[in-house]
Amino acid sequence: MRQMPAIGLGTWQNTDPDTCRESVRLALEAGYHHVDTAQYYDNETLVGEGIAEADVPREEVFVATKVHAEKFGLAYEEVIEGLADSLDRLGLDSLDLLYVHWPVGNYDPAETMPAFDELRERGLIDHVGLSNFSVELLDEALAELSAPLFAHQVEMHPLLQQDELLAHAREHDYNLVAYSPLARGNVFELPELQSIAEKHGVSEAQVSLAWLQSKDVVTPIPKASSEPHIRDNLASRELELDEEDIEAIEAIDRTERFVERDGAPWL
């Protein structure tokens, strides 16, 4: 399995033109190599402009977007056309990773997944991803997919540790990508993370991100738009938590989700 970059830049809700372009540029020039967007975010054009403005070669940037049932639909031809539109907005010839954003609407694994195989065979995408699936839905998709599954993107943080999905990722040899890895700021209030942050002289954000990165197959994609937060999140790559730190985080016995969606009962 190709390993993803250790950390990526999330861009959900980053729709101010100047802020979005500049944050993508800053992140790439600071040392990020992975940018995540989606049709649903309405910022693919801005993300593409930030990538183009960064003094970083395209081959060093791992770019991911997601096709969405409510934007284009997930029938075979809709997926093909949806990617073409995303590539046009991003200003790219091909994509490193394309996800099914949510398995909703007219998503049908028997029709949607062959479209992803077709895009990969054409060289328009390098890798196939899924997002917000359950184990059962993952298995259904895998049964219809010829290409290897490269990544599954889900909400994941110390308050939602996703043990079942983590085990599935390890069993089937794909990456688990953690969105909202700071639980929308709620990890900052956790005594366990506060204590570990004080011990290492770092931020609670770095602790949460380092914990995720310690899970051999997990890549967090925190969203950030200011340079201090972009650099602080990136510094988590250098933080090595010890066994006591990891045990303290994993002993947090709470299951709290901060991203909800109607029509997704498996969540």
C-alpha positions as CSV (number, residue, x, y, z in Angstrom):
1,M,0.0,0.0,0.0
2,R,1.3,3.5,-0.9
3,Q,1.5,5.5,2.3
4,M,-0.3,8.8,2.3
5,P,1.6,11.9,3.5
6,A,1.6,12.0,7.4
7,I,-0.8,14.9,7.6
8,G,-3.0,16.8,5.1
9,L,-4.8,20.2,5.0
10,G,-8.5,20.0,5.2
11,T,-10.5,22.8,3.5
12,W,-14.1,22.3,4.5
13,Q,-15.8,25.7,5.1
14,N,-12.7,27.5,3.7
15,T,-14.6,29.5,1.0
16,D,-13.3,33.0,1.4
17,P,-11.4,33.5,-1.9
18,D,-8.3,35.2,-0.5
19,T,-8.2,33.1,2.6
20,C,-8.6,29.8,0.9
21,R,-6.0,30.4,-1.8
22,E,-3.5,31.8,0.7
23,S,-3.9,29.0,3.2
24,V,-3.4,26.3,0.6
25,R,-0.3,28.1,-0.7
26,L,1.1,28.6,2.8
27,A,0.5,25.0,3.8
28,L,2.2,23.6,0.8
29,E,5.2,25.9,1.1
30,A,5.4,25.2,4.9
31,G,5.8,21.4,4.1
32,Y,2.3,19.9,3.7
33,H,2.1,17.5,0.8
34,H,-1.6,16.6,0.9
35,V,-4.6,18.9,0.2
36,D,-8.2,17.6,0.7
37,T,-11.3,19.2,-0.9
38,A,-14.7,18.2,-2.2
39,Q,-17.3,19.2,-4.7
40,Y,-19.6,19.8,-1.8
41,Y,-17.2,22.4,-0.3
42,D,-17.6,24.8,-3.2
43,N,-14.0,25.7,-3.1
44,E,-12.2,23.4,-5.7
45,T,-11.4,26.4,-7.9
46,L,-9.8,28.3,-5.0
47,V,-7.9,25.2,-3.8
48,G,-6.6,24.7,-7.4
49,E,-5.5,28.4,-7.5
50,G,-3.7,27.9,-4.2
51,I,-1.9,24.9,-5.5
52,A,-0.9,26.7,-8.7
53,E,0.4,29.7,-6.7
54,A,2.5,27.6,-4.3
55,D,6.2,27.3,-5.1
56,V,5.9,23.5,-4.9
57,P,6.0,21.1,-7.9
58,R,2.7,19.4,-8.7
59,E,4.2,15.9,-8.4
60,E,5.0,16.7,-4.7
61,V,1.3,17.5,-3.9
62,F,-1.2,14.8,-3.2
63,V,-4.6,16.2,-4.2
64,A,-7.9,14.6,-3.1
65,T,-11.5,15.6,-3.9
66,K,-14.9,13.9,-3.5
67,V,-17.9,13.3,-5.8
68,H,-21.2,14.0,-4.1
69,A,-24.7,12.7,-4.7
70,E,-26.3,16.1,-4.2
71,K,-23.8,17.9,-6.6
72,F,-23.6,15.5,-9.6
73,G,-25.1,12.2,-8.5
74,L,-23.3,8.9,-8.2
75,A,-24.6,7.0,-11.3
76,Y,-21.9,5.8,-13.6
77,E,-22.0,8.7,-16.1
78,E,-22.5,11.2,-13.3
79,V,-19.3,10.1,-11.6
80,I,-17.4,10.4,-14.9
81,E,-18.8,13.8,-15.6
82,G,-18.4,15.0,-12.0
83,L,-14.7,14.2,-12.0
84,A,-14.3,16.1,-15.3
85,D,-15.9,19.2,-13.8
86,S,-13.7,18.8,-10.6
87,L,-10.5,18.6,-12.6
88,D,-11.5,21.7,-14.6
89,R,-12.2,23.7,-11.4
90,L,-8.9,22.4,-9.8
91,G,-6.9,23.2,-13.0
92,L,-5.5,19.7,-13.0
93,D,-5.1,16.9,-15.6
94,S,-5.5,14.1,-13.1
95,L,-6.2,13.5,-9.4
96,D,-4.3,11.6,-6.8
97,L,-7.4,10.4,-5.0
98,L,-11.1,10.5,-5.6
99,Y,-13.7,9.6,-2.9
100,V,-17.4,8.8,-2.8
101,H,-18.3,11.5,-0.3
102,W,-21.3,9.9,1.2
103,P,-23.1,6.6,0.2
104,V,-26.4,8.3,-0.1
105,G,-28.8,9.5,-2.9
106,N,-28.4,7.4,-6.0
107,Y,-25.2,5.7,-4.8
108,D,-25.3,2.1,-5.9
109,P,-22.0,0.1,-5.4
110,A,-22.8,-2.0,-8.5
111,E,-22.9,1.2,-10.7
112,T,-20.8,3.7,-8.8
113,M,-17.7,1.6,-8.1
114,P,-17.2,0.5,-11.8
115,A,-17.1,4.2,-12.7
116,F,-14.2,4.7,-10.3
117,D,-12.4,1.7,-11.9
118,E,-13.0,3.3,-15.3
119,L,-11.5,6.6,-14.2
120,R,-8.5,4.8,-12.8
121,E,-8.0,2.8,-16.0
122,R,-8.1,6.1,-18.0
123,G,-5.4,7.5,-15.8
124,L,-7.6,10.3,-14.5
125,I,-7.3,9.2,-10.9
126,D,-4.5,7.3,-9.2
127,H,-6.5,6.0,-6.2
128,V,-10.0,5.2,-5.1
129,G,-11.4,6.3,-1.8
130,L,-14.7,6.1,0.2
131,S,-15.9,8.4,2.9
132,N,-18.4,8.0,5.7
133,F,-19.1,4.3,5.2
134,S,-19.8,1.7,7.8
135,V,-18.0,-1.7,7.8
136,E,-21.0,-3.3,6.0
137,L,-21.1,-0.6,3.3
138,L,-17.3,-0.8,2.9
139,D,-17.6,-4.6,2.3
140,E,-20.4,-4.0,-0.3
141,A,-18.2,-1.5,-2.1
142,L,-15.1,-3.7,-2.1
143,A,-17.1,-6.5,-3.7
144,E,-17.8,-4.3,-6.7
145,L,-14.4,-2.6,-6.9
146,S,-11.6,-4.0,-9.1
147,A,-9.0,-1.4,-8.0
148,P,-7.6,-1.6,-4.5
149,L,-9.3,0.7,-2.0
150,F,-6.7,3.3,-1.0
151,A,-8.4,5.3,1.7
152,H,-11.5,5.6,3.8
153,Q,-12.2,9.1,5.2
154,V,-14.2,9.5,8.4
155,E,-14.6,11.7,11.5
156,M,-11.9,10.5,13.9
157,H,-10.4,12.0,17.1
158,P,-9.9,11.1,20.8
159,L,-13.7,11.4,21.4
160,L,-14.5,9.2,18.4
161,Q,-11.7,6.6,18.2
162,Q,-13.3,4.4,15.4
163,D,-11.8,1.1,16.6
164,E,-13.9,-1.0,14.3
165,L,-13.1,1.1,11.2
166,L,-9.4,1.1,12.2
167,A,-9.4,-2.7,12.4
168,H,-11.0,-2.9,9.0
169,A,-8.4,-0.6,7.5
170,R,-5.6,-2.6,8.9
171,E,-7.2,-5.9,7.8
172,H,-7.8,-4.7,4.2
173,D,-4.6,-2.7,3.9
174,Y,-5.9,0.8,3.2
175,N,-5.4,4.3,4.7
176,L,-7.9,5.7,7.2
177,V,-8.1,9.5,6.8
178,A,-9.3,11.4,9.9
179,Y,-11.4,14.5,9.3
180,S,-12.3,16.8,12.2
181,P,-9.3,15.4,14.0
182,L,-9.6,18.1,16.7
183,A,-13.3,17.4,17.2
184,R,-14.1,21.0,16.3
185,G,-11.9,22.3,19.1
186,N,-13.4,20.0,21.8
187,V,-10.2,18.1,22.3
188,F,-8.6,21.3,23.7
189,E,-10.8,20.9,26.8
190,L,-9.9,17.3,27.6
191,P,-7.8,17.0,30.8
192,E,-5.9,14.1,29.4
193,L,-4.7,16.0,26.4
194,Q,-4.0,19.1,28.5
195,S,-1.8,17.1,30.7
196,I,0.1,15.5,27.8
197,A,0.5,18.8,26.1
198,E,1.9,20.4,29.2
199,K,4.3,17.5,29.6
200,H,5.7,17.9,26.1
201,G,5.4,21.7,25.9
202,V,3.1,21.5,22.9
203,S,-0.5,22.3,22.0
204,E,-3.4,20.0,22.6
205,A,-3.9,20.1,18.8
206,Q,-0.5,18.6,18.3
207,V,-1.2,15.9,20.8
208,S,-4.5,14.9,19.1
209,L,-2.8,14.9,15.7
210,A,0.2,13.0,16.9
211,W,-2.0,10.3,18.5
212,L,-3.8,9.8,15.2
213,Q,-0.5,9.6,13.3
214,S,0.8,7.0,15.8
215,K,-1.9,4.6,14.3
216,D,0.3,3.3,11.4
217,V,-2.6,3.7,8.8
218,V,-4.1,7.0,9.9
219,T,-3.6,10.4,8.3
220,P,-5.3,13.4,9.9
221,I,-6.5,16.3,7.8
222,P,-7.1,19.2,10.1
223,K,-8.5,22.3,8.6
224,A,-6.7,25.6,9.2
225,S,-6.5,28.9,7.5
226,S,-4.1,31.0,9.6
227,E,-0.4,30.5,9.3
228,P,0.2,29.9,13.1
229,H,-2.4,27.1,13.1
230,I,-1.1,25.6,9.8
231,R,2.4,25.5,11.3
232,D,1.3,24.2,14.7
233,N,-0.6,21.4,13.1
234,L,2.3,20.5,10.9
235,A,4.7,20.4,13.9
236,S,2.7,17.4,15.2
237,R,4.8,15.2,12.8
238,E,7.7,15.7,15.2
239,L,5.9,14.9,18.4
240,E,6.5,11.4,19.7
241,L,4.0,10.3,22.3
242,D,5.1,7.6,24.7
243,E,3.2,4.5,25.6
244,E,1.7,6.2,28.7
245,D,0.4,9.1,26.6
246,I,-1.2,6.8,24.1
247,E,-2.8,4.7,26.9
248,A,-4.2,7.8,28.5
249,I,-5.9,9.0,25.3
250,E,-7.2,5.5,24.5
251,A,-8.7,5.3,27.9
252,I,-11.0,8.2,27.2
253,D,-14.4,6.4,27.3
254,R,-16.5,8.7,25.2
255,T,-18.1,8.5,21.8
256,E,-19.1,11.9,20.5
257,R,-19.7,12.8,16.9
258,F,-19.5,16.4,15.7
259,V,-20.5,15.9,12.1
260,E,-24.0,14.6,11.6
261,R,-26.0,13.9,8.5
262,D,-29.7,13.1,8.0
263,G,-30.2,9.9,6.1
264,A,-27.1,8.2,7.4
265,P,-28.4,5.9,10.1
266,W,-25.2,3.8,10.2
267,L,-23.5,6.8,11.9
